[in-house]
Amino acid sequence: MKEAQKNLNIDSGQILVLKPDTGRILAMANLPSFDLNSYSKEKNLDIFQNSVVQKIFEPGSIMKPFIMSIGINEGKITPNTTYIDAGFVKVGPVTIYNFDRRKWGEQTMAGVLEKSINTGAVFVSQLISHQTFLNYLNKFGFSEKTGIELQGEVSSKNDITGPDVEFATVSFGQGIGVTPIQIVRGFCAIANGGKLVKPYIVEKIVKGEKETNTTPQISNEQIISTKTASQVTTMLTGVVENGFGKGAKIPGYYLAGKTGTAEVPFEDKKGYYPDKTIQTFIGFGPALNPQFLILVKLDNPKVQSSSLSAVPVFKKLAQYIINYWQIPPDYDINNKQ
């Protein structure tokens, strides 16, 4: 985080690392931070907030894998479903554009994630009823607290009742509010085969001779089928192999992930800052048997997109974990066809 502050001049940021099969938090970092030895001298009380659980943000394109999961799970699309991207789409009176107003032509759904195409997410959202969309958002946990054992957790309601355009923008992560801990919990369900986990910090409680280990809480319900989770994971692997997440690639390993560059809403009026972004990368690995899931969220880096900011941070951390845990490679880099 300090490196990102130095190199990218970020205002603030958070990193989360957890086990996607159980919800066990392995690392949680916030920036700016404070000196624990002289906290009473700190004048900015906001610094004492844990932004991972206490601050809501609009996630941007890291929401796109969720709309793809819903579309595939409902049988409305497959990863190979195609549509024509004209660079924009009209939803009621509003025109929605792609990032940088790019026009991509004919694209598959896998291509939509690789190139992070807004109109592709809208295309899928228009195949799904509003109620179905809301039901899935609730199932993924976006309208409730995770219940993590940290004080002051918040959650937005995300009870979208507005016109079609609101559902369209939510499909690519604008107009919906989540905390970092909520987004990683939702993403765990894609990584672990479709189950919602409860994130937890405390591994065990030791009292005298007695040790009580935390029992991971994993839902009985399949939010999405294992087949859907597997298909979306393959699509997210394509983002790292061929798409905007290419900078996260580590030779010998298949990693799955998604970039996000979100606009920042004004605090006191409608609309968004013209010069501020939240840049994120969320990913897990190894893709076929995930051992770790990482969220890198950087607030207002002084570069254009997350492929230049959050992606390199993710790669460095993923490489460290792979080495530290001695995770065996997925393939021999000398013999890959």
C-alpha positions in Angstrom: 0.0 0.0 0.0 2.8 2.4 0.9 4.5 1.6 -2.5 1.2 2.4 -4.3 1.0 5.6 -2.4 4.5 6.5 -3.4 4.3 5.4 -7.0 0.7 6.3 -7.8 0.0 9.1 -5.3 -3.2 7.4 -4.1 -5.5 9.2 -1.7 -6.2 6.0 0.2 -6.7 2.3 -0.4 -7.4 -1.2 1.0 -6.1 -4.7 0.4 -7.9 -7.8 1.5 -6.6 -11.4 1.3 -8.8 -14.4 2.3 -9.4 -18.1 1.8 -12.4 -18.3 -0.6 -13.5 -21.7 0.5 -13.9 -20.7 4.2 -13.9 -16.9 4.4 -10.9 -16.8 6.7 -9.2 -13.4 6.4 -5.5 -13.7 6.0 -4.6 -10.0 5.6 -6.4 -6.7 5.8 -4.6 -3.4 5.2 -5.9 0.2 5.2 -4.1 3.4 4.1 -3.7 6.0 5.4 -2.9 4.5 8.8 -1.7 5.9 12.1 1.0 5.2 14.7 -0.5 2.9 17.3 2.0 4.2 19.9 0.8 7.8 19.6 -2.8 7.5 18.3 -4.0 10.3 20.7 -2.0 12.8 18.6 -3.9 11.9 15.5 -6.1 14.8 14.4 -8.0 13.2 11.5 -10.5 10.9 13.2 -11.6 9.4 9.9 -8.3 7.5 9.9 -9.6 5.4 12.8 -12.3 4.0 10.5 -11.7 0.6 9.0 -12.7 1.3 5.4 -12.9 -2.4 4.6 -16.0 -2.8 6.7 -17.1 0.8 7.4 -17.0 2.6 4.0 -19.3 2.1 1.0 -18.1 2.6 -2.6 -19.4 2.0 -6.1 -17.3 -1.0 -7.3 -17.3 -0.4 -11.1 -16.5 -3.3 -13.4 -15.6 -5.8 -10.7 -19.4 -6.2 -10.6 -19.5 -7.6 -14.2 -18.7 -11.2 -13.3 -21.8 -11.1 -11.1 -24.2 -10.2 -14.0 -22.5 -12.9 -16.1 -23.0 -15.4 -13.3 -26.7 -14.5 -13.1 -27.1 -14.6 -16.9 -25.4 -18.0 -17.2 -27.1 -19.5 -14.1 -30.6 -18.4 -15.5 -29.8 -20.0 -18.9 -30.0 -16.6 -20.7 -26.4 -16.6 -22.0 -23.3 -18.8 -22.4 -19.7 -17.6 -22.4 -19.9 -17.8 -26.2 -23.2 -15.8 -26.7 -22.5 -12.9 -29.0 -23.9 -9.4 -29.4 -22.9 -6.3 -31.4 -21.2 -3.5 -29.5 -21.8 -0.1 -31.1 -19.9 1.7 -28.4 -23.0 2.9 -26.6 -26.5 1.7 -25.7 -29.6 3.8 -25.1 -31.7 2.9 -22.0 -34.8 5.1 -21.9 -33.6 8.7 -22.2 -30.1 7.9 -21.1 -27.1 6.9 -23.3 -24.5 4.6 -21.7 -21.0 4.5 -23.1 -18.0 2.2 -22.8 -14.9 3.2 -21.0 -13.0 5.7 -23.3 -16.0 5.5 -25.6 -14.5 2.6 -27.4 -16.4 0.5 -30.0 -15.7 -3.2 -30.1 -18.1 -4.6 -32.7 -19.2 -8.3 -32.4 -18.2 -9.8 -29.0 -18.7 -12.9 -27.0 -19.6 -12.7 -23.3 -16.1 -13.9 -22.5 -14.8 -11.0 -24.6 -17.0 -8.6 -22.6 -15.2 -9.5 -19.4 -11.7 -9.5 -21.0 -12.2 -6.0 -22.5 -14.6 -4.8 -19.7 -17.3 -3.6 -22.1 -20.1 -1.8 -20.3 -22.7 -2.3 -23.1 -22.1 -6.1 -22.8 -23.1 -6.0 -19.1 -26.2 -4.0 -20.0 -27.0 -6.5 -22.8 -27.1 -9.3 -20.2 -29.0 -7.3 -17.6 -31.8 -6.7 -20.2 -32.3 -10.4 -20.5 -33.1 -10.8 -16.8 -36.2 -9.5 -15.0 -35.6 -6.8 -12.4 -36.9 -9.0 -9.6 -34.5 -11.9 -10.6 -31.6 -9.4 -10.7 -32.5 -8.1 -7.2 -32.9 -11.6 -5.8 -29.4 -12.5 -6.9 -27.9 -9.3 -5.6 -29.4 -10.3 -2.2 -28.2 -13.9 -2.5 -24.6 -12.6 -3.1 -25.0 -10.6 0.1 -25.0 -7.1 -1.3 -27.8 -5.8 0.8 -26.7 -7.1 4.2 -23.8 -7.0 6.5 -21.4 -9.9 6.4 -21.4 -10.3 10.2 -17.6 -10.2 10.4 -16.5 -9.9 14.0 -15.3 -6.2 13.7 -17.0 -3.2 15.1 -19.1 -0.7 13.1 -19.8 -2.7 9.9 -22.1 -0.9 7.5 -24.1 -1.9 4.5 -26.2 -0.1 1.9 -29.7 -1.4 1.1 -29.4 -1.6 -2.6 -33.1 -1.9 -3.0 -33.2 -0.6 -6.5 -36.8 0.3 -7.5 -36.1 2.9 -10.2 -36.3 2.8 -14.0 -34.5 0.4 -16.3 -31.4 2.6 -16.5 -30.7 1.9 -12.8 -30.5 -1.8 -13.3 -28.4 -1.2 -16.5 -25.8 0.8 -14.6 -25.7 -1.6 -11.6 -24.7 -4.3 -14.1 -21.3 -2.6 -14.5 -21.0 -1.5 -10.9 -22.3 2.1 -10.9 -25.3 3.1 -8.8 -24.8 0.3 -6.3 -23.0 0.7 -3.0 -20.9 -2.1 -1.4 -18.1 -2.4 1.2 -14.9 -4.1 0.2 -15.7 -7.0 2.6 -19.1 -7.4 0.8 -17.5 -7.6 -2.6 -14.9 -10.2 -1.6 -17.6 -12.3 0.1 -19.7 -12.3 -3.1 -16.6 -13.1 -5.2 -15.8 -16.1 -3.0 -19.0 -17.7 -4.3 -17.6 -17.6 -7.8 -14.2 -19.0 -6.7 -15.5 -21.8 -4.4 -18.2 -23.3 -6.6 -21.3 -21.2 -5.6 -21.4 -21.0 -1.8 -21.7 -17.9 0.3 -19.1 -17.8 3.2 -19.0 -15.6 6.3 -15.7 -13.8 6.5 -14.0 -14.1 9.9 -10.9 -12.7 11.5 -10.4 -14.8 14.7 -8.9 -18.2 13.9 -9.2 -19.5 17.5 -9.8 -18.4 21.1 -7.3 -19.6 23.7 -8.4 -19.5 27.3 -6.0 -21.2 29.7 -5.7 -24.8 28.5 -8.8 -24.6 26.4 -8.6 -23.8 22.6 -11.8 -23.1 20.6 -11.3 -23.0 16.9 -13.6 -20.9 14.7 -15.9 -23.1 12.6 -16.2 -21.6 9.1 -19.8 -20.7 8.2 -20.6 -21.8 4.7 -24.2 -21.6 3.2 -26.1 -24.7 2.3 -27.6 -22.9 -0.6 -26.0 -22.8 -4.0 -26.2 -19.2 -5.1 -25.0 -20.3 -8.5 -24.4 -23.8 -9.7 -20.9 -25.3 -9.7 -21.1 -25.4 -13.5 -21.9 -21.7 -13.6 -19.1 -20.9 -11.2 -16.7 -23.0 -13.3 -17.7 -21.2 -16.5 -17.3 -17.7 -15.0 -13.9 -18.7 -13.5 -12.8 -19.8 -17.0 -14.0 -16.4 -18.3 -12.1 -14.6 -15.6 -9.0 -16.7 -16.4 -9.3 -15.2 -19.9 -9.2 -11.7 -18.4 -5.7 -12.5 -17.1 -4.5 -14.5 -20.0 -5.8 -12.3 -22.8 -7.6 -9.2 -21.5 -7.1 -6.1 -19.4 -5.8 -8.1 -16.5 -2.8 -9.4 -18.5 -0.4 -7.6 -16.2 -1.4 -10.0 -13.4 -0.2 -13.1 -15.2 2.3 -15.3 -13.4 4.1 -17.9 -15.7 3.2 -21.4 -14.7 -0.1 -20.5 -13.0 -3.7 -19.8 -14.1 -5.1 -16.9 -12.2 -8.7 -15.5 -12.5 -9.5 -11.9 -12.0 -11.3 -8.7 -13.0 -10.3 -5.1 -13.4 -12.5 -2.2 -12.3 -12.2 1.6 -12.8 -15.2 3.3 -11.2 -16.4 6.8 -11.1 -16.7 8.5 -7.7 -20.1 10.1 -6.8 -20.4 13.5 -5.3 -21.1 13.4 -1.5 -23.8 16.1 -1.5 -25.4 16.1 -5.0 -26.2 13.9 -8.0 -23.4 13.1 -10.5 -19.8 12.1 -10.4 -16.4 13.8 -10.0 -14.9 14.4 -13.5 -11.3 13.7 -12.2 -11.6 11.0 -9.6 -11.6 7.2 -9.9 -11.5 4.1 -7.7 -9.3 1.5 -9.4 -9.6 -2.1 -8.3 -8.5 -5.6 -9.2 -10.0 -8.7 -7.6 -8.8 -12.1 -8.4 -8.0 -15.6 -7.1 -5.6 -18.4 -7.7 -4.8 -21.0 -8.8 -8.0 -20.6 -10.8 -8.8 -24.4 -10.8 -8.2 -24.9 -7.1 -8.3 -21.4 -5.4 -6.1 -21.1 -2.3 -6.3 -17.3 -2.0 -8.5 -14.4 -3.1 -7.2 -10.8 -3.2 -8.9 -7.5 -3.5 -6.7 -4.4 -4.3 -8.7 -1.1 -4.1 -6.9 2.1 -4.8 -8.6 5.5 -4.3 -7.8 8.0 -7.0 -4.5 6.8 -8.4 -2.9 9.3 -10.8 -3.0 6.9 -13.7 -5.9 6.2 -16.1 -7.0 2.7 -15.3 -6.6 -0.2 -12.9 -4.5 -2.2 -15.4 -1.8 0.3 -14.6 -2.4 0.6 -10.9 -4.2 -2.2 -9.0 -3.1 -5.1 -11.4 0.6 -4.8 -10.7 -0.1 -4.7 -6.9 -2.2 -7.8 -7.2 0.5 -9.6 -9.2 3.3 -8.8 -6.6 1.1 -10.0 -3.7 -0.1 -13.2 -5.6 3.6 -14.0 -6.5 4.6 -13.6 -2.8 1.8 -15.9 -1.6 2.6 -18.6 -4.3 6.3 -18.6 -3.2 5.5 -18.4 0.5 3.0 -21.3 0.4 5.0 -23.2 -2.2 1.9 -23.7 -4.4 2.8 -26.1 -7.2 2.4 -24.7 -10.8 -0.5 -25.6 -13.1 1.8 -26.2 -16.0 5.4 -26.4 -17.0 6.3 -23.1 -18.6 8.9 -24.8 -20.8 6.4 -27.3 -22.3 3.2 -25.2 -22.6 1.7 -25.6 -26.1 
